[in-house]
Amino acid sequence: MVPPNPAHQPARRTQPQPQSQSQLQPRPQPLPGRRMNPVLCIIVALVLLGLLVGLAILITYLTLRPKRLIYTVEAASVQDFAIGNNDDHITAKFSYVIKSYNPEKHVSVRYHSMRISTAHHNQSVSHKNISPFKQRPKNETRIKTQLVSKNVALSKFNARDLRAEKSKGTIEMEVYITARVSYKTWIFRSRRRTLKAVCTPVMINVTSSSLDGFQRVLCKTRL
């Protein structure tokens, strides 16, 4: 018996393999990551930045708190002093040398404006504005100014008192200083503040323009 030729045998059909249940199910997609609201991020960043800046300013102010500025009247004289006997008006040229001292080691002072006035018993007779300037740490600045009174009316009390003082050769005046200042250290600058100084009594010799015997006057300052 002749064995069958394998080449003439029909090809066997391969049965498809059944897929497992896990292969038939769709794969789950990865969940998208949580994203913060960009507006909320900006707000949080601004709040943190404001807190850091405020803390830095507070630390700087507490460690470098500006000391009180020192003002003194170093010299004072008067020229062409005259007061009427009947009309109670004064005419004079008051010359002052005022010293400003900044006692700070690390803080500079900028004077944005300054007004110097002179008075007798709180009645102003003349004033003058001083140009802005800057004062570095441990700096002494001398301000020389002349305040001119030209036919300025006085109260009857002040006129009578000035006549009496003039007859004795010495008059008692007052000097008032008002300034707008700001402090600066490194990159920090304070807001503008009002400085006031009162210098009294300033005793001026009316019989001579010489400064001999003048007593330096320490001013009271308030900021």
Summary of the structure (lengths in Angstrom):
residues: 223
radius of gyration: 43.2
end to end distance: 131.8
largest distance: 169.7
contacts: 550
relative contact order: 0.18
helix: 21%
strand: 45%
